[in-house]
Amino acid sequence: MEALDLIQLEDLGEALLNFATLADFSGWLERSRRVP
């Protein structure tokens, strides 16, 4: 049971990291588009 929880936590952390990276990248795109 504990091993399963650990795997779930790892997956959740990876998903959060991917989401944060994606949000950061889209924010960077927004900024670079505004700059002439």
ABEGO torsion letter per residue (X at the ends): XAAAAAAAAAAAAAAAAAAAAAAAAAAAAAAAAABX
